[in-house]
Each structure stands twice: as C-alpha cells, then as structure tokens.
Amino acid sequence: MPVYVYEHVGKPAKGCSKRFEIHQDFGSEHLAKCPKCGRKVQRIITTANFTIDHLSHTALKEKGFSKLVRRDKGTYEIEGALRKD
C-alpha cells in the first residue's frame, strides 16, 4: 500500500503539521479534508522511495555477474581480478 503526502491548504489547525503522510490503496480517492482537523488538504506529488536489494553488487556477484571498472581510457577490468602487469 503506497504512502501519499498531503498538505494543508492554508494554515493547519493547532496540533496538525503542515504536511502529513497516509497509507492509501491505489484506487482510493484523494483526501479532501484532514482526517485530524477537518481542514482542506491537497495531495503533494513526491518521488518514489524504494530500494532494489536484488540489484546490489553482492547479490549480482552471487548470481555470476562481474563488475567492470574503468582502468584507462577504453580499458576496463573485472573488479577483484588479478592483474598481469
């Protein structure tokens, strides 16, 4: 269930913050009033906040992928590989 951010239109009531977060289903209608004080609110568009653990360097290494590191212009090597200089 996503978290949405709402902001009071005008001054919030005493005890309410200017912005608040609330869990809502995707299909739910936007709130028109603050559930705490009843004053008018509007939904604020924010960036998504999530992590993808299965794409971490360690997880990819466990699946057989290698990380390439730039050595020189146009030259890359596998990170952690033994170099023959």
C-alpha positions in Angstrom: 0.0 0.0 0.0 1.6 3.3 -1.1 2.2 6.3 1.2 0.9 9.6 0.0 1.8 13.1 1.2 -0.9 15.7 1.8 -0.5 19.3 2.7 -3.0 21.7 4.3 -4.3 24.4 2.0 -3.8 27.5 4.2 -2.9 27.3 7.9 -3.3 23.9 9.6 -5.2 23.7 12.9 -3.3 23.7 16.2 -1.8 20.3 16.7 -1.7 19.5 13.0 1.5 19.7 10.9 1.6 21.5 7.5 2.2 18.1 5.8 1.3 14.6 6.7 1.6 11.1 5.2 -1.1 8.5 4.9 -1.3 4.9 3.6 -3.9 4.6 0.8 -4.8 2.0 -1.8 -4.0 2.8 -5.4 -7.7 3.1 -6.3 -8.6 5.3 -3.3 -9.9 8.9 -3.9 -7.6 11.7 -2.8 -8.4 13.2 0.6 -10.2 16.5 0.6 -10.0 17.1 4.3 -7.5 16.4 7.0 -8.6 13.3 9.0 -7.4 15.0 12.2 -8.7 18.6 12.0 -11.1 18.5 9.0 -9.5 21.4 7.2 -8.9 21.3 3.4 -5.8 19.4 2.1 -4.3 18.7 -1.2 -2.1 15.7 -2.3 1.5 16.5 -3.0 3.4 14.7 -5.8 6.7 13.2 -4.4 9.4 11.0 -5.7 9.1 7.2 -5.2 11.1 5.9 -2.3 12.2 2.2 -2.6 15.3 0.0 -2.8 16.1 -2.9 -5.0 18.2 -5.2 -2.9 18.4 -7.9 -5.7 20.5 -5.4 -7.8 23.2 -4.8 -5.2 26.8 -5.6 -6.1 26.8 -8.6 -3.7 23.6 -10.0 -5.0 24.7 -9.7 -8.6 28.0 -11.3 -7.8 26.2 -14.3 -6.2 24.3 -14.7 -9.5 27.5 -14.8 -11.5 27.7 -11.2 -12.7 31.0 -9.3 -12.6 31.6 -5.5 -12.1 33.8 -3.8 -14.7 36.0 -1.0 -13.5 37.5 1.6 -15.9 41.3 1.2 -15.8 42.3 3.6 -18.6 40.5 5.3 -21.5 38.8 2.5 -23.3 40.2 -0.2 -21.0 38.1 -2.0 -18.3 38.9 -4.9 -16.0 36.8 -7.1 -13.8 36.8 -5.8 -10.3 38.9 -8.0 -8.0 40.5 -9.9 -10.8 44.3 -10.5 -10.6 46.2 -8.1 -13.0 49.1 -9.2 -15.2 51.3 -6.1 -15.5 
